[in-house]
Amino acid sequence: MRMTYLSILSMLFAGAFAAQASAQELKKDYIGPMNDQASTNIVKVKGGTLVFLAGHTASVADRNAGLGNFDAQAKNTMDKIKATMEKSGGSLDDIVQMSVYLQDLRYEPQFVKYAKTIFKEGSYPAMTFVEVTHLARPESLMEIQPVAVLK
Amino acid sequence: MTKRLLVLLISCLSLSPFAAMAQERQLEMVGPVPASAYSSAVKVKGGTLVFLAGIEPTDEQGKLVAPGDFSGQVSQIWKNMDKAMKQAGGNLEDVVSMTVFTTERRWSDQLTDMRREVFKKGFPASAFMEAAKLPTPGAFVEIRAIGVIPE
């Protein structure tokens, strides 16, 4: 009889741990890929840990130095986002949604071209592009705000 | 002895629904602002997250719908959003957060009225802002959304 109790108890514990593990396990589905736009229509996520990032813009140590052209700012901004993601315990691959605020929408194709080099095809974040009148610094050409889910 | 076994069995049975409940979606609309058809916050526990790319008033071919007609464009966005949410396994009313970008902020009341028409169970947390330009020429509005579906 004692064995029966023990086995029931262990089953209970095993069940509880299994439930906990499945609740935390990350499941990501990329529905409706839009590879030509480096975007995915729908990113469905179950489990994991959410990371909400601030809007990131290009910056250089020397406040008097310029921020450079669009390509330089795109790289600088995404490098900063990569650093933030790594500090959070993840990587760029964990980004599920990304809002890109551009000072001029004519830069969109240029950004898409760059995004294709840093994200994997088929698992692009759900992107939103918007042109804004001003960003915090007058020479900023873009601000990017991502949302990520970690394993 | 049988009594103890019974207690164990009962606790096992009564615990299992709680385990299921922990994963079930719980939504709480905090601080609703009915006049503007949004909630100050939406508290979410459990469920599956759905991140959508920015939705524009376009048809399946990416062609602008209802040019020159703000309400017509919003209707098309609700249609596209509902379709995307259904692809993910939910529907439009599972949207918990949205950011509305319009090319003219004077349309805010119209947007409010149209949001009230579609969200009957509770309003999503929402932000509204004027954008200088949107990706599709002639688009007056683009909406980025996050949903949480019950599964």
Interface residues (C-beta under 8 A of the other chain):
Chain A: M1 T4 Y5 I8 L9 L12 G15 A16 A19 A23 D29 I31 G32 M34 S39 T40 N41 I42 V43 K44 V45 K46 L50 V96 Q97 S99 L105 E108 P125 A126 M127 T128 F129 V130 E131 V132 T133 V147 V149
Chain B: M1 R4 L5 L8 L9 C12 L15 S16 A19 A22 Q23 T48 L49 V50 F51 L52 A53 G54 A84 Q87 A88 G89 T99 F101 A131 A132 K133 L134 P135 E142 R144 I146 E151
